[in-house]
Amino acid sequence: MTTISISVFAVAVLVAALFAIVRSFGAARGDLPLNTDWIDELSVDRYRPMMRLLDDSDLEFLRSQPGFTPRMASRLRARRSQVFRGYLRRLSADFHRVCTAVKVLMLQSKRDRPDLAAVLVRQQALFALGMAMVQARLFLYRWDLCTVDVRALVQTFDVMRLELRNMLPATVGAAA
């Protein structure tokens, strides 16, 4: 009896996960205006504040001020970690939207692009690994145990963004 219950529960979880995945593909495709304006809006410039957000220079300055306490530093690190996580969520969403757009264009293309497929798989793996590393370092940052460098993750995003931009036919342009 217990085995049957566990099996039914496992199947229900798998069906729910499959439904969520299929639904996310449908939603992602609907908000992909494949034009150069949309891709240019996804510039790495929107992530520049993220690169300085966890810089310790502000904390060093605050430590030199009278009345500064370690609790203040802890709260500042916690708040900055929250803001940084928001940037990470946005970066991840943008990366996945770009990858989805690349996949859509590859499917619609009249010629096979195994080279692009290899780049896509490689960049997705790099992004996933980079995201895991940044998340782990962010966890340790909160307790002042390490720093967080997000440049490689943003660069991986930019590679895919530029790849997508290069795939767009000139006729799509800015007004598609």
KOLTOR-161177 format. One line per field, with one value per residue (C-alpha): residue number from 1; y, z, x. Coordinates in steps of 0.02 Angstrom, whole numbers, plus 50000, padded with zeros to 5 digits. Layout:
# residues N
nr <- NUM:...
c2 <- Y:...
c3 <- Z:...
c1 <- X:...
//
This chain:
# residues 176
nr <- 1:2:3:4:5:6:7:8:9:10:11:12:13:14:15:16:17:18:19:20:21:22:23:24:25:26:27:28:29:30:31:32:33:34:35:36:37:38:39:40:41:42:43:44:45:46:47:48:49:50:51:52:53:54:55:56:57:58:59:60:61:62:63:64:65:66:67:68:69:70:71:72:73:74:75:76:77:78:79:80:81:82:83:84:85:86:87:88:89:90:91:92:93:94:95:96:97:98:99:100:101:102:103:104:105:106:107:108:109:110:111:112:113:114:115:116:117:118:119:120:121:122:123:124:125:126:127:128:129:130:131:132:133:134:135:136:137:138:139:140:141:142:143:144:145:146:147:148:149:150:151:152:153:154:155:156:157:158:159:160:161:162:163:164:165:166:167:168:169:170:171:172:173:174:175:176
c2 <- 50000:50123:50084:50123:50288:50338:50290:50390:50539:50526:50519:50669:50768:50721:50771:50938:50969:50925:51041:51183:51157:51153:51307:51402:51367:51433:51590:51621:51611:51736:51876:51862:52010:51955:52121:52218:52342:52202:52125:52294:52322:52165:52252:52206:52388:52346:52232:52356:52407:52223:52213:52348:52307:52188:52289:52307:52487:52555:52441:52492:52674:52639:52541:52697:52802:52830:52729:52593:52420:52245:52227:52371:52280:52121:52210:52298:52133:52050:52191:52197:52008:52025:52159:52055:51904:52011:52053:51868:51822:51953:51899:51718:51760:51865:51727:51597:51712:51739:51552:51518:51647:51565:51396:51467:51544:51382:51285:51409:51415:51333:51266:51165:51251:51116:51244:51358:51212:51170:51351:51354:51196:51254:51427:51354:51237:51381:51489:51353:51319:51504:51534:51393:51464:51641:51578:51482:51631:51746:51633:51649:51836:51865:51811:51905:51744:51784:51902:51878:51909:51902:51960:51786:51756:51921:51884:51716:51806:51933:51797:51724:51896:51939:51769:51802:51976:51905:51776:51903:51937:52116:52128:52101:52260:52370:52377:52194
c3 <- 50000:50045:49885:49781:49872:49845:49661:49635:49723:49616:49455:49510:49546:49375:49285:49378:49334:49152:49147:49222:49094:48947:49013:49036:48855:48796:48903:48854:48669:48684:48752:48627:48509:48395:48340:48366:48487:48605:48598:48623:48777:48847:48852:48986:49040:49142:49248:49280:49451:49497:49469:49599:49721:49827:49822:49995:49972:50045:50195:50221:50224:50346:50460:50476:50537:50722:50788:50657:50724:50653:50657:50532:50416:50434:50391:50243:50176:50198:50107:49966:49948:49925:49792:49707:49704:49614:49482:49468:49440:49304:49222:49225:49151:49014:48975:48960:48850:48734:48727:48689:48549:48477:48481:48394:48258:48238:48217:48089:47993:47822:47856:47999:48117:48218:48261:48340:48430:48506:48559:48635:48737:48793:48845:48938:49034:49071:49130:49243:49319:49337:49419:49544:49584:49607:49718:49827:49840:49878:50022:50091:50055:50176:50318:50250:50198:50015:49872:49723:49544:49418:49264:49187:49206:49124:48985:48952:48938:48819:48706:48682:48661:48523:48442:48437:48367:48228:48185:48151:47967:47914:47861:48039:48093:48233:48192:48184
c1 <- 50000:50139:50233:50079:50054:50235:50224:50065:50142:50301:50199:50096:50255:50327:50167:50164:50346:50316:50165:50268:50407:50287:50197:50361:50409:50243:50259:50438:50398:50257:50366:50509:50496:50637:50707:50867:50787:50737:50910:50995:50886:50965:51133:51259:51249:51095:51206:51348:51280:51280:51467:51501:51362:51464:51624:51700:51759:51597:51611:51792:51739:51598:51714:51823:51675:51640:51493:51507:51467:51491:51301:51288:51408:51307:51144:51224:51293:51123:51031:51158:51145:50957:50977:51113:50998:50868:50997:51042:50860:50844:51008:50953:50783:50864:50990:50853:50747:50895:50930:50747:50751:50909:50822:50668:50775:50874:50711:50647:50810:50819:50994:51065:51184:51274:51408:51278:51196:51366:51392:51218:51245:51417:51356:51207:51324:51443:51300:51228:51400:51435:51267:51300:51471:51404:51262:51385:51503:51356:51308:51485:51492:51351:51466:51617:51704:51736:51701:51587:51641:51500:51595:51612:51425:51381:51506:51422:51256:51332:51404:51230:51151:51275:51250:51063:51090:51198:51065:50930:50907:50938:50757:50696:50784:50722:50538:50487
//
